[in-house]
Amino acid sequence: MKRIGVVALNTFREAVRDRVLYNLVFFALVMMAASILVGQISIGIEKTVIVTLGLSAISVIGLLIAVFIGVGLVSKEMDKRTLYALLSKPVRRWEFLLGKFGGLLLTLAVNTAAMAVGLFLALLFLKQALEKGDITVFVAVYFIWLKLALVVALALLFSCFTTPLLAILFTAGIYIAGLYVQELRDLPKDAMSPGLAAFTKWFSYLLPNFENYNVMALAAHDRFVPGSFILQNTLYTILYCAVVLTGAVLVFSRRNLK
């Protein structure tokens, strides 16, 4: 665990020093500031506009960080030849991967928290005081972070056996497909062959259900999220990340790094 922590901390420091992160966070904060102006124009729905635009900015910026930096966690180390020096020390490959995952997860937590502070400041500017219903906005931000954790795990998996470009395309494809899991399950089975219907059903359960993390509408309208649903999403993310990271470790452990 100590070696994993060292790798995670170094990954976090390297990511924080990357100016791209600051530019993305700044862009998200600018979008939230712009949402205040739009909210003033939209009479009666100011909070709805601010929360919707703010959460959308946090999600989009977080996805960009998770995909592009997540894919480069392994390939970047190989290009710099720093991976070989690191693995020559008493650091196992699985420790390296878990450390990289933890470091980027910590980076996303810090950046997501920074953008969430900007969103809550925008709400405070609008209403002069936060209300009990605003806790759903916090839950929505937490769900975004859980979603990003899953995206990072997928990006790390694909980066272990393919090129960065293909890893980005694969991760983006899985993410887009995961947004329509429920639609796949609701396809009319009568219009399909039994084999295709069975494949569609099992494929929809293999895909990560990213729609479960979307509570933006509830947050925008001050509706509470059940505690059981929060626990369900948390356990689902932990389990799915564990499976994906196990696959990444198995692939990376068999990869020829020469």
Residue pairs with C-beta under 8 A, 6 or more apart in sequence:
3 90
3 91
3 92
3 95
3 99
4 95
4 98
4 99
4 102
5 99
5 102
6 99
7 86
7 91
7 95
7 96
7 98
7 99
7 100
7 102
7 103
8 98
8 99
8 100
8 101
8 102
8 103
8 106
9 103
10 99
10 103
11 73
11 99
11 100
11 102
11 103
11 104
11 107
12 103
12 104
12 106
12 107
12 110
14 103
15 21
15 69
15 103
15 104
15 107
16 107
16 110
18 69
20 69
21 65
21 107
21 111
24 61
24 64
24 65
24 111
25 61
25 111
25 114
25 115
27 57
27 61
28 57
28 58
28 60
28 61
28 115
28 118
29 114
29 115
29 118
31 53
31 54
31 57
32 50
32 53
32 54
32 57
32 115
32 118
32 119
32 122
33 118
33 122
34 53
35 49
35 50
35 52
35 53
35 54
35 122
36 50
36 122
36 125
36 126
38 49
38 50
38 53
39 45
39 46
39 47
39 49
39 50
39 126
40 46
42 48
42 49
46 126
47 123
47 126
47 127
47 220
48 220
48 221
50 119
50 122
50 123
50 126
51 119
51 123
51 137
51 140
51 216
51 219
51 220
52 216
52 220
54 115
54 118
54 119
54 122
55 119
55 137
55 140
55 141
55 144
55 216
55 219
56 216
57 115
58 112
58 115
58 116
58 119
58 141
58 144
59 144
59 147
61 111
61 115
62 108
62 111
62 112
62 115
62 144
62 145
62 147
62 148
63 148
63 151
63 175
65 107
65 108
65 111
65 148
66 104
66 108
66 148
66 151
66 152
66 155
67 151
67 155
67 168
67 171
67 172
67 175
68 168
69 104
69 107
70 104
70 151
70 152
70 154
70 155
70 156
70 159
70 171
71 155
71 158
71 159
71 164
71 167
71 168
71 171
72 159
72 164
73 100
73 101
73 104
73 155
73 156
73 159
74 83
74 97
74 100
74 156
74 159
74 160
74 252
75 159
75 163
75 164
75 167
77 83
77 86
78 257
83 96
83 257
84 257
86 96
87 93
87 96
87 257
93 249
93 252
93 253
94 249
94 252
94 253
97 156
97 160
97 245
97 248
97 249
97 252
98 245
98 249
100 156
101 152
101 153
101 156
101 245
104 152
105 149
105 152
108 145
108 148
108 149
108 152
109 145
112 141
112 144
112 145
112 148
116 138
116 141
119 137
119 141
120 130
120 134
120 137
123 130
123 134
123 137
124 130
131 222
133 222
133 223
133 224
134 222
135 224
136 215
136 218
136 219
136 222
136 223
136 224
136 225
137 219
139 215
139 219
139 225
139 230
140 215
140 216
140 218
140 219
142 230
143 213
143 214
143 215
143 233
144 213
146 213
146 233
146 234
146 237
147 210
147 213
147 237
149 237
149 241
150 208
150 210
150 237
150 240
150 241
150 244
151 171
151 175
153 240
153 241
153 244
153 245
153 248
154 170
154 171
154 174
154 175
154 208
154 244
155 167
155 168
155 171
156 244
156 245
156 248
157 244
157 245
157 247
157 248
157 251
158 166
158 167
158 170
158 171
159 167
160 248
160 251
160 252
160 255
161 251
161 255
162 170
174 207
174 208
175 210
177 207
178 207
178 208
178 209
178 210
178 211
179 210
179 211
180 211
181 204
181 207
181 208
181 209
181 210
181 211
182 209
182 211
184 200
184 203
184 204
184 207
185 200
185 201
185 204
187 197
187 200
189 197
192 200
208 240
209 236
212 232
212 233
212 236
213 233
215 225
217 223
218 224
218 225
